[in-house]
């Protein structure tokens, strides 16, 4: 877990005031998760609070493609132990104790373990049984307004819009945007595959649980691949270096072969 994260979590705005300095000395810390009518107001303030909180740092984004299993081992887990980790949905289960931010939505929702100071972020509608620290609402679910149809990344910069576009998918709604909002200058993405063959997620139990099993059609793959070119132009404009460490990925992000030499 990154050295900044405990402080970022500790100082999240609460109601009309921030958590007091002496909060960290209490054994039973106040519940910072969002409840009922506090969702929008607090999420807006907290979105501003985390902006540039990791200025100049490197973010490691763990997504759920099958290549995450291909690269994951104890050496990598140890290497990432003190890094800024953004985990997406079930990828959080790979290393819950070092996950700084966890992104999820209501799709394939499950109970997650949070042994560390993970900042929980939900996007879209979500169950109140799984409260988050920040919630980002998706504006509208219309194909013609989807991000990888419009490719308008600058419009949906988190500093400009608290509302999110429909991706399709949480990576296109939030996962690609959060590292830039946090002020990171380098982003390495793992398990971001969008592959038409083989298992669709690393946690799938069978090769039959492929893209067709999840009803992801060829059109989505074409739009996703095209959108990555626009994402790369946007990150270059922001002065951010984005790379992919996903050996099974079909996405046109620049790939690295060795995470340790890149670091």
C-alpha positions, 0 to 999 in steps of 0.5 A: 500500500502506498505511503500516502493512502492512509492520510488520504483516507483519514482526511476525506471530507465528512459532512461540512468538516474534514476529519479532525487531526486527532481522528487517527488516535482513536481506536474506533474510527468513524464510518467514512462510507457513504450513506443515503442522501450524503452520496452526491454532496460528499462524493463531489467534495471527495472527488476534489479532495483526491485530485493530485493526491499522488502527484508525480507517482506511478499507478498500477491498475489491476483489471480482471482479464485472464492475463492477470493470472499469467503475470501474477506471482509472489515476486510481483505481489512483493514488488507492488507492496508499497506501490499505488495500486488501483484494483478493479472488482475481483482483481482486488482479491489478488492482494487486498492488503495492498490495494489503495483504491478499489473500483466496483459496480453492481455487476457480479457484486460480491463481498470483499475483504478490506484488511488495509486502508483501501479507498472504496469507489463505486461507479453506477448504481450499487447495493447499499450493502456494499457502501463506498467512500466515493460514488460516481454516477453514470449519466446515461446508458445510451450506446451513442453516448458511450465513451468508446463511441464518442472518445471524448476523454477530455470532457470526462476528465474527473476534474471536469466531470463528477458524473461518468460516461457509460464505458462500456465497462468500468475501465472506460468509465473510471479505471482509465481516468482515476490515475490521471486525476490522482496526479500520476505521471506513469500508469501501468495496466495489468489484466486489461485484455478484451480478448475474443478467445479463451476465458474472459476473466482471470477468475472464470472457471472454464475456457467456455466462459469467454466473451460470447458467454458474457454477451460481449460482441465483436462490435464492442471489441472494435470500438474498444480498440479504436478508443484506445488510440484516443485514450493514448492521445489524451494521456500524451496531452496530459504528459502521462506515460501509459503502458500495458503489462498484459500478455494476452491483451488485444488492445493497442496500448504500448506493452512492456515485457518486464515490469521490473526493468520498466520500474 
